[in-house]
Amino acid sequence: MTDHHRMMIRFSLAHMQFLEEQLTEIDNEIAKKIEQAGHTKQWELLRTLPAVNQNAATLLAEMGPDPAQFPDEKHLGSWSGLCPGNNRSAGHDKSSHTKKGNRWMRGARTESAWAVSKMKEGQLREKFWRIAGKGRPQSRRPIEVVAVAHDLLKPAVVGTETRNTI
């Protein structure tokens, strides 16, 4: 390793540290905005959902503090573009696609679904790997991710207690 390589590594590490400081500052600013809007209780409640901690602010911003606009989780799934397609005939899966939906909500939920698949235990993790065991390529798992992401939306709108508090 030459002095040039050491210098480039030093620059890269300094840049990474700068970006991490900026991300921390942005997270603090988001928390202040949520507190100013009076949605701290809803934000804390969303953070209790599995694999949602980092995406709670995105869900709150996209879905809103009151999920009463969605009659049930199916409507929320449709709006976010996470309704699993189902086009099966005579035991054969045919091409089926999901709607486009809200891209920010969909991105946050699929990111959480990937996090769920890496968890050590849990019902949603088991569902992910049960569906994944059907012989599809391991590099891309869109069916499993959409199925788990759709299930991650359910606690946000199900039940009257949750409906009144989120």
TAQUIJO-V198903 format. One record per residue. N is the residue number from 1. RES is the residue in one letter. SS is DSSP state (@ for helix, = for strand, . for the rest). D_CENTER is the distance of its C-alpha to the mean C-alpha in whole Angstrom. Layout:
<<N;RES;SS;D_CENTER> <N;RES;SS;D_CENTER>>
This chain:
<<1;M;.;41> <2;T;.;43> <3;D;@;43> <4;H;@;41> <5;H;@;38> <6;R;@;38> <7;M;@;38> <8;M;@;35> <9;I;@;33> <10;R;@;34> <11;F;@;33> <12;S;@;29> <13;L;@;29> <14;A;@;30> <15;H;@;27> <16;M;@;24> <17;Q;@;26> <18;F;@;26> <19;L;@;22> <20;E;@;21> <21;E;@;23> <22;Q;@;22> <23;L;@;18> <24;T;@;20> <25;E;@;22> <26;I;@;19> <27;D;@;17> <28;N;@;20> <29;E;@;21> <30;I;@;18> <31;A;@;18> <32;K;@;22> <33;K;@;21> <34;I;@;19> <35;E;@;22> <36;Q;@;24> <37;A;@;23> <38;G;.;23> <39;H;.;19> <40;T;@;19> <41;K;@;20> <42;Q;@;17> <43;W;@;14> <44;E;@;16> <45;L;@;15> <46;L;@;11> <47;R;@;11> <48;T;.;13> <49;L;.;10> <50;P;.;10> <51;A;.;7> <52;V;.;6> <53;N;@;9> <54;Q;@;9> <55;N;@;6> <56;A;@;9> <57;A;@;11> <58;T;@;9> <59;L;@;8> <60;L;@;12> <61;A;@;13> <62;E;@;12> <63;M;@;13> <64;G;.;15> <65;P;.;17> <66;D;.;19> <67;P;@;17> <68;A;@;20> <69;Q;@;20> <70;F;.;18> <71;P;.;21> <72;D;.;18> <73;E;@;15> <74;K;@;17> <75;H;@;17> <76;L;@;14> <77;G;@;12> <78;S;@;15> <79;W;@;15> <80;S;@;11> <81;G;.;12> <82;L;.;11> <83;C;.;14> <84;P;.;15> <85;G;.;19> <86;N;.;22> <87;N;.;25> <88;R;=;27> <89;S;=;31> <90;A;.;33> <91;G;.;31> <92;H;=;30> <93;D;=;26> <94;K;.;27> <95;S;.;24> <96;S;.;22> <97;H;.;19> <98;T;.;16> <99;K;.;17> <100;K;.;16> <101;G;.;14> <102;N;.;12> <103;R;@;11> <104;W;@;9> <105;M;@;7> <106;R;@;7> <107;G;@;6> <108;A;@;3> <109;R;@;2> <110;T;@;5> <111;E;@;4> <112;S;@;4> <113;A;@;6> <114;W;@;8> <115;A;@;8> <116;V;@;9> <117;S;@;12> <118;K;.;13> <119;M;.;14> <120;K;.;18> <121;E;.;18> <122;G;.;16> <123;Q;@;16> <124;L;@;13> <125;R;@;14> <126;E;@;17> <127;K;@;16> <128;F;@;14> <129;W;@;18> <130;R;@;20> <131;I;@;19> <132;A;@;19> <133;G;.;22> <134;K;.;24> <135;G;.;25> <136;R;.;22> <137;P;.;22> <138;Q;.;20> <139;S;.;19> <140;R;.;17> <141;R;.;15> <142;P;@;14> <143;I;@;15> <144;E;@;13> <145;V;@;10> <146;V;@;10> <147;A;@;12> <148;V;@;10> <149;A;@;7> <150;H;@;10> <151;D;@;11> <152;L;@;8> <153;L;@;9> <154;K;@;12> <155;P;@;13> <156;A;@;12> <157;V;@;15> <158;V;.;18> <159;G;.;21> <160;T;@;23> <161;E;@;22> <162;T;@;19> <163;R;@;20> <164;N;@;22> <165;T;@;20> <166;I;.;17>>
